[in-house]
């Protein structure tokens, strides 16, 4: 094996694998600390997430959200930007979807309404990212700080809109009216039923196809278009990109809009797919989860699909743990997310010195 | 007239109470960022410390043990951040995000395991909390008009951690601007290579800065659960760590200016409760959400350079890699 191939194998697969493994071991230690047998917990978790139709449906439904936010974080990462604002972009994206799905003429065909509602989510997600992007590109304000601030602004805005504008007269809870029927994305069990197959009911809906479609699109865009090349060039070296005739300012804006738009798709799954109305905190935790997914998936769409599926398993399996064991709540998933971000992100170089020491004698003999 | 005066004093008093965790957290962030390490994890450290402090106080029956436990919890997280971002030169922002999420999850899991309720600790009784203390001379000054009210409502009657917060700020100023350690701290945040060339360890300076930050942030968390409130409640920091970060930027990394920013943001918080439902002539009713969002909006405007310019320490967020 040549040195380059071996290095890419180590950096691309071995190190990430060791990092994820460490995160899992750390989670097992947390389980032991709270008096839960980690092996039994894993069994319950995996059965709950994959063992039966309904569980699998839920797993894929959660995974769909993570694909959207994971892609959002990854696209920004490729341009060297850390978009921590997925939470807010997903929230405001949901508002875009809701406006279309509430106010379009109910007589219109679903073939018109659904694409428009999806576009609403994309557009509003992008809009919520464009100000931090502009400030980073043209005013030098750090994108991390501004996107954090925009998360809080999003949540203030959405509370205001839901309480004062979209809430129906006489209703107590801050939520919108039901979306028009034409905007409802069909449930997968209904689609199967229409072909004569009977599967268990779950919130899994056709958003999962939208998620797969956008995964492919992001892959094609990043590695097979001029724009994608420019984004990756800016991420690798700003100066080299300038020398190559790329305008990094423009790239920052474009990248963040794409990133925000992708995060804005969470509403497709949650609102058009399942709840059919806008409500508070439907986005809760998916924006931050996307960071873990992107880091675990090494910012590649295939990796993200795998990592999102894994986090879907954890979300659904975590709910099962909550139900089965007294000592554990779903929040164990949040702990895992934190550990994955820590070991796959902050401590991504943890094993490098050991591996270098281990491999140095082999190198020397060649 | 006296009504307006009293309610002004009471609003200021409420601002002081809200201000305290912001002061501790932003001073913690000041040390970290002055040394060149970005600390997004203030929120997580506040939360973790609040939870551990309330737990220790209820188990051991003393707020002082709670204080110690909270400081340790926050410092451990600070050292994790240091381990990732200083020793292993990882991404400081990613590591900070990890700490926030980890703290949010761990507080829920541990509260369920220890107290059988997720996200809540048992209520502390008065022996287990930091209670308000009356300053001396209250009887003497109480009957004096205006001053009496100010002394009774605003200056006296806070708990020890509140006074500590206001003492800490000049101490931070003194350490950062008047000591050798402070000089090195500022240098390492601007130009670590120069510090390294002078034979001073960049890594050890940054670890020290993070440890001080961990301790300060810890006190802020302890205040939340054992002084301001009488228990830990899920997500009780409610963004204080991020507001503190905003205050740090708004105060341009200078202790007194940061204190002023903390007080401004706390004041906005205090009046947002009072302004609820009040119609201002000519303007109409101001949405509470708008007032709540003001600290963030102000910080963004400042960051954009439209009102002055906030320039962070030059080496911030860059791991220092020694050339061999």
Interface residues (C-beta under 8 A of the other chain):
Chain A: X30 X33 X34 X35 X82 X84 X131 X135 X139 X140 X141 X142 X144 X145 X146 X148 X149 X150 X152 X153 X156 X157 X159 X160 X164 X288 X291 X292 X295 X327 X328 X329 X331 X332 X333 X334 X335 X336 X337 X338 X339 X341 X342 X345 X346 X347 X348 X349 X350
Chain B: X38 X40 X80 X81 X83 X84 X85 X88 X89 X90 X91 X92 X93 X94 X95 X97 X98 X99 X100 X101 X102 X103 X104 X105 X106 X108 X109 X110 X112 X113 X118 X119 X239 X242 X245 X246 X249 X287 X289 X290 X292 X293 X296 X297 X299 X300 X303 X304 X305 X312
